[in-house]
Amino acid sequence: MENNINAPETRSHAAEDAAGQSDSLVIIPMYNEKENARAIIEAVLSLRTPMDVLVIDDNSPDGTAGIVKELMQEHPGRVHIIERAGKLGLGTAYIAGFKWALERKHYKYITEMDADFSHNPADLERLRAACEEGADVAIGSRYVSGVNVVNWPMGRVLMSYFASKYVRAVTGLPIHDTTAGFVCYKRRVLATIDLDDIKFKGYAFQIEMKLTAHKHGFKVVEVPIIFVNRVLGESKMNSSIFGEAMIGVVKLKLRSLRKNYGAPVE
């Protein structure tokens, strides 16, 4: 898999470190997000805590990448993009982003989030604060304090909620929102996990990352958030995605029983 990283990304990592950039990176996968791309990036950049943005664009035919590149010119050094040849899966997008972040030593907090404002950018600071206060992984959780979901059809709410219950029952993972996609990782977590050994590419990727971090002994906490269904653009979620994840959980559990997890990287 080849990542086409634009020319502004070619300066040395040492030069980036010397520039005094933010120690926080927000990774946002995008596919056909022209309605949201500018707004979500500018919302992240406007936070009181400086955070950089890395977009993973899977060759969106609607011109999403062009909008991101405009923002790269408007905010040099703050907005970055990896362009891929096509839709290669959510998990591979995040893995590409994690590796990119690890190559740049100044990033201490790496957060993944959706592009559609279902995750409130203001909550990025709360997730980072949880990591500053002792967590290794901070999850923006829909279910740690009830069911905090707005504008979802009831069927989808129940499917998501009981999917997390099922994952907890099968894996023993002590997390209420196991499929959450709003997560802040300390750098050492991603440096410890063998990213090339993460098998799932779809939404089961989120479960595998949390289980792997837990098995390595990292402290995982859940920060309550309110999840709001997207207003603009088209949802990528459907029942087949959940079905794939649920079948994959059994395979993940069996694999975890055979695997030796090393101590965290300090």
DOZA-577494 format. One record per residue (C-alpha): x, y, z; residue in one letter; residue number from 1. Coordinates in pm, 1 decimal, decimal comma, padded with zeros to 6 digits. Layout:
<atoms>
c1	c2	c3	r	k
X	Y	Z	a	NUM $
...
</atoms>
This chain:
<atoms>
c1	c2	c3	r	k
00000,0	00000,0	00000,0	m	1 $
00146,4	00329,4	-00108,6	e	2 $
00060,9	00662,6	00045,7	n	3 $
00089,3	00971,4	-00173,8	n	4 $
00195,1	01245,0	00066,2	i	5 $
00188,2	01593,6	-00080,8	n	6 $
00493,5	01811,4	-00133,8	a	7 $
00443,9	02023,3	00183,4	p	8 $
00502,0	01702,5	00382,2	e	9 $
00853,2	01647,3	00243,9	t	10 $
01042,0	01861,6	00492,4	r	11 $
01244,9	01668,0	00746,2	s	12 $
01094,5	01547,2	01071,6	h	13 $
01375,7	01722,2	01256,7	a	14 $
01275,2	02049,3	01093,7	a	15 $
00916,3	01992,3	01203,4	e	16 $
01027,3	01930,9	01562,1	d	17 $
01234,3	02246,9	01557,1	a	18 $
00938,4	02450,3	01434,6	a	19 $
00770,9	02409,5	01773,4	g	20 $
00452,2	02251,1	01641,1	q	21 $
00167,2	02118,6	01850,6	s	22 $
00217,8	01796,4	02045,6	d	23 $
-00135,3	01684,0	01949,2	s	24 $
-00249,8	01536,6	01618,1	l	25 $
-00609,5	01467,2	01514,2	v	26 $
-00649,0	01202,7	01243,2	i	27 $
-00965,4	01231,1	01032,6	i	28 $
-01038,3	00977,5	00755,8	p	29 $
-01247,5	01123,8	00476,3	m	30 $
-01436,7	00991,7	00177,0	y	31 $
-01679,5	01227,2	00000,5	n	32 $
-01684,9	01477,1	00286,8	e	33 $
-01685,3	01803,5	00091,1	k	34 $
-01980,1	01931,5	00299,2	e	35 $
-01787,2	01884,5	00623,7	n	36 $
-01415,9	01898,7	00541,5	a	37 $
-01350,4	02270,5	00583,6	r	38 $
-01580,1	02312,7	00883,2	a	39 $
-01445,1	02017,6	01083,1	i	40 $
-01080,2	02109,7	01021,2	i	41 $
-01134,1	02474,0	01112,2	e	42 $
-01321,6	02367,0	01426,5	a	43 $
-01020,1	02161,9	01538,9	v	44 $
-00775,0	02440,9	01456,6	l	45 $
-00980,4	02692,5	01654,3	s	46 $
-00953,3	02504,7	01984,0	l	47 $
-00773,1	02672,2	02271,8	r	48 $
-00530,0	02378,7	02282,7	t	49 $
-00328,7	02378,9	01956,4	p	50 $
-00389,4	02060,4	01759,1	m	51 $
-00273,5	01967,2	01410,1	d	52 $
-00492,4	01778,4	01163,5	v	53 $
-00404,6	01485,4	00938,1	l	54 $
-00666,8	01388,3	00679,4	v	55 $
-00659,7	01044,1	00517,9	i	56 $
-00846,6	01081,2	00188,9	d	57 $
-00936,7	00768,9	-00008,0	d	58 $
-00953,4	00935,2	-00350,7	n	59 $
-01288,0	01105,9	-00287,1	s	60 $
-01451,3	01184,9	-00623,1	p	61 $
-01632,4	01487,8	-00477,2	d	62 $
-01319,1	01700,4	-00438,2	g	63 $
-01263,5	01657,5	-00064,0	t	64 $
-00885,1	01646,2	-00108,7	a	65 $
-00887,4	01979,0	-00292,1	g	66 $
-01058,5	02147,7	00002,6	i	67 $
-00801,4	02001,6	00242,0	v	68 $
-00516,3	02126,6	00023,5	k	69 $
-00664,3	02476,6	00028,5	e	70 $
-00656,8	02461,4	00407,7	l	71 $
-00296,5	02338,8	00398,7	m	72 $
-00205,9	02661,0	00222,5	q	73 $
-00409,7	02871,5	00465,0	e	74 $
-00265,8	02696,7	00773,0	h	75 $
00089,4	02588,2	00681,0	p	76 $
00227,4	02323,5	00911,8	g	77 $
-00108,4	02267,7	01082,5	r	78 $
-00303,6	02070,9	00819,4	v	79 $
-00168,2	01761,1	00643,7	h	80 $
-00302,0	01500,1	00405,0	i	81 $
-00231,5	01145,0	00298,0	i	82 $
-00399,9	01060,3	-00031,2	e	83 $
-00467,4	00696,3	-00109,0	r	84 $
-00567,1	00529,4	-00433,2	a	85 $
-00914,0	00423,9	-00318,7	g	86 $
-01126,9	00292,9	-00033,7	k	87 $
-00893,2	00061,0	00156,6	l	88 $
-01082,5	00034,9	00484,8	g	89 $
-01116,6	00248,1	00795,1	l	90 $
-00859,7	00048,0	00987,5	g	91 $
-00588,9	00086,7	00725,1	t	92 $
-00657,8	00461,6	00714,0	a	93 $
-00595,7	00495,7	01085,8	y	94 $
-00290,4	00269,3	01073,4	i	95 $
-00142,1	00492,2	00801,3	a	96 $
-00215,7	00794,8	01018,2	g	97 $
-00068,4	00637,8	01331,8	f	98 $
00254,0	00550,3	01150,9	k	99 $
00275,9	00901,9	01008,9	w	100 $
00238,3	01044,5	01358,8	a	101 $
00498,9	00811,5	01509,5	l	102 $
00751,5	00926,2	01249,9	e	103 $
00714,9	01279,0	01386,9	r	104 $
00855,6	01276,2	01737,5	k	105 $
00677,5	01588,1	01865,2	h	106 $
00331,9	01429,1	01865,1	y	107 $
00256,3	01298,2	02214,8	k	108 $
-00123,1	01270,6	02182,8	y	109 $
-00282,6	01117,8	01873,6	i	110 $
-00661,5	01125,4	01841,1	t	111 $
-00891,9	00965,6	01587,3	e	112 $
-01231,6	01114,3	01505,9	m	113 $
-01503,4	01123,4	01239,3	d	114 $
-01536,6	01401,1	00983,6	a	115 $
-01912,0	01451,5	01013,5	d	116 $
-01943,4	01632,2	01351,8	f	117 $
-02089,3	01323,1	01518,2	s	118 $
-01790,8	01378,5	01747,3	h	119 $
-01785,2	01727,7	01896,6	n	120 $
-01443,2	01888,9	01830,9	p	121 $
-01465,9	02061,0	02170,5	a	122 $
-01441,8	01715,3	02331,8	d	123 $
-01092,3	01672,0	02187,6	l	124 $
-00957,9	01878,8	02476,3	e	125 $
-01140,7	01660,5	02729,8	r	126 $
-00989,0	01343,5	02583,2	l	127 $
-00641,9	01493,9	02586,3	r	128 $
-00692,1	01612,5	02946,4	a	129 $
-00783,6	01257,0	03050,0	a	130 $
-00452,8	01135,9	02905,9	c	131 $
-00264,4	01417,8	03076,6	e	132 $
-00424,7	01310,2	03404,8	e	133 $
-00306,7	00949,0	03381,9	g	134 $
-00493,8	00760,6	03112,8	a	135 $
-00301,8	00597,5	02829,5	d	136 $
-00613,1	00568,5	02612,4	v	137 $
-00914,2	00800,4	02647,6	a	138 $
-01235,2	00694,1	02473,7	i	139 $
-01515,5	00935,0	02389,2	g	140 $
-01788,7	00705,5	02518,2	s	141 $
-02155,3	00706,5	02421,7	r	142 $
-02252,6	00447,7	02682,6	y	143 $
-02046,6	00499,4	02998,8	v	144 $
-02318,7	00721,8	03149,9	s	145 $
-02636,7	00587,9	02991,5	g	146 $
-02707,7	00613,4	02619,2	v	147 $
-02593,1	00952,3	02490,5	n	148 $
-02688,1	00941,3	02122,1	v	149 $
-02886,2	01210,1	01936,7	v	150 $
-03086,2	01170,3	01613,0	n	151 $
-03011,5	00803,3	01555,6	w	152 $
-03299,3	00571,4	01459,0	p	153 $
-03387,5	00353,4	01758,0	m	154 $
-03289,7	00039,3	01568,9	g	155 $
-02939,0	00169,6	01514,5	r	156 $
-02907,1	00279,7	01877,9	v	157 $
-03004,2	-00067,3	01998,6	l	158 $
-02775,4	-00236,7	01746,5	m	159 $
-02476,0	-00028,6	01857,5	s	160 $
-02550,8	-00052,0	02229,4	y	161 $
-02598,0	-00429,0	02235,4	f	162 $
-02300,5	-00477,5	02003,8	a	163 $
-02080,3	-00325,3	02274,3	s	164 $
-02249,0	-00545,3	02537,3	k	165 $
-02177,3	-00848,3	02320,3	y	166 $
-01811,9	-00749,6	02276,1	v	167 $
-01770,1	-00710,0	02652,9	r	168 $
-01926,3	-01052,2	02714,5	a	169 $
-01707,0	-01230,5	02459,5	v	170 $
-01374,2	-01057,5	02520,2	t	171 $
-01398,3	-00951,9	02884,0	g	172 $
-01296,4	-00602,0	02779,7	l	173 $
-01399,9	-00366,9	03065,6	p	174 $
-01521,6	-00091,5	02831,4	i	175 $
-01880,6	00018,9	02776,1	h	176 $
-01835,0	00165,7	02425,8	d	177 $
-01611,6	-00090,0	02257,2	t	178 $
-01687,3	00024,5	01901,6	t	179 $
-01624,6	00396,0	01966,8	a	180 $
-01426,1	00577,4	01699,0	g	181 $
-01339,3	00885,5	01906,0	f	182 $
-01019,2	00790,4	02087,4	v	183 $
-00705,3	00967,6	02212,5	c	184 $
-00388,2	00759,7	02239,8	y	185 $
-00070,3	00852,5	02415,1	k	186 $
00222,1	00810,0	02181,4	r	187 $
00367,9	00517,6	02377,8	r	188 $
00051,8	00311,9	02321,1	v	189 $
00084,7	00327,4	01943,7	l	190 $
00461,2	00272,0	01971,9	a	191 $
00398,4	-00045,4	02175,9	t	192 $
00126,2	-00198,1	01957,4	i	193 $
00248,6	-00385,2	01650,0	d	194 $
00036,9	-00188,5	01405,1	l	195 $
00118,7	-00427,7	01121,6	d	196 $
-00034,3	-00709,3	01328,7	d	197 $
-00375,6	-00542,5	01356,1	i	198 $
-00592,4	-00764,7	01139,1	k	199 $
-00929,5	-00595,8	01105,7	f	200 $
-00985,6	-00327,1	00844,9	k	201 $
-01347,8	-00222,7	00909,6	g	202 $
-01523,7	-00117,2	01229,4	y	203 $
-01393,5	-00424,6	01415,0	a	204 $
-01061,1	-00240,2	01398,2	f	205 $
-01186,5	-00019,2	01682,2	q	206 $
-01250,4	-00323,0	01901,7	i	207 $
-00913,7	-00478,7	01819,8	e	208 $
-00721,7	-00162,0	01905,6	m	209 $
-00893,1	-00128,0	02243,7	k	210 $
-00847,3	-00494,7	02330,9	l	211 $
-00481,2	-00485,1	02227,8	t	212 $
-00411,8	-00175,2	02437,0	a	213 $
-00586,4	-00336,2	02735,3	h	214 $
-00391,7	-00661,1	02695,7	k	215 $
-00064,7	-00467,2	02692,1	h	216 $
-00157,7	-00327,6	03032,1	g	217 $
-00237,3	00029,6	02934,7	f	218 $
-00485,6	00231,5	03138,8	k	219 $
-00801,5	00283,4	02933,4	v	220 $
-01065,3	00531,0	03051,2	v	221 $
-01400,0	00638,1	02909,1	e	222 $
-01497,3	01004,7	02889,4	v	223 $
-01873,4	01058,8	02847,2	p	224 $
-01970,0	01240,2	02528,4	i	225 $
-02289,4	01311,9	02337,5	i	226 $
-02281,6	01152,4	01993,5	f	227 $
-02485,1	01336,9	01728,8	v	228 $
-02585,3	01172,3	01401,4	n	229 $
-02441,4	01342,4	01093,9	r	230 $
-02636,6	01631,5	00941,0	v	231 $
-02450,1	01668,0	00609,8	l	232 $
-02318,6	01395,7	00381,2	g	233 $
-02397,0	01026,5	00367,7	e	234 $
-02345,3	00776,1	00648,5	s	235 $
-02100,4	00491,0	00586,7	k	236 $
-02249,2	00274,9	00864,3	m	237 $
-02487,3	-00012,4	00796,1	n	238 $
-02597,4	-00340,9	00953,0	s	239 $
-02351,3	-00547,7	00747,6	s	240 $
-02062,4	-00353,4	00902,3	i	241 $
-02188,0	-00438,9	01250,2	f	242 $
-02238,5	-00800,2	01143,5	g	243 $
-01878,6	-00821,8	01024,2	e	244 $
-01757,9	-00679,5	01352,9	a	245 $
-01964,7	-00921,0	01561,2	m	246 $
-01834,0	-01227,7	01378,2	i	247 $
-01481,7	-01091,8	01399,4	g	248 $
-01502,9	-01056,4	01777,9	v	249 $
-01498,2	-01433,1	01826,2	v	250 $
-01190,4	-01463,2	01606,0	k	251 $
-01031,7	-01175,4	01796,0	l	252 $
-01095,4	-01343,4	02131,8	k	253 $
-00947,8	-01674,5	02016,6	l	254 $
-00645,2	-01498,9	01872,7	r	255 $
-00588,2	-01303,9	02192,9	s	256 $
-00573,6	-01628,7	02391,4	l	257 $
-00280,8	-01747,2	02179,1	r	258 $
-00093,1	-01419,0	02163,2	k	259 $
00177,4	-01296,2	02400,5	n	260 $
00145,5	-00927,1	02475,8	y	261 $
00463,1	-00744,5	02571,1	g	262 $
00511,4	-00475,8	02832,8	a	263 $
00431,0	-00115,4	02736,0	p	264 $
00699,6	00099,8	02577,6	v	265 $
00810,0	00368,1	02822,4	e	266 $
</atoms>
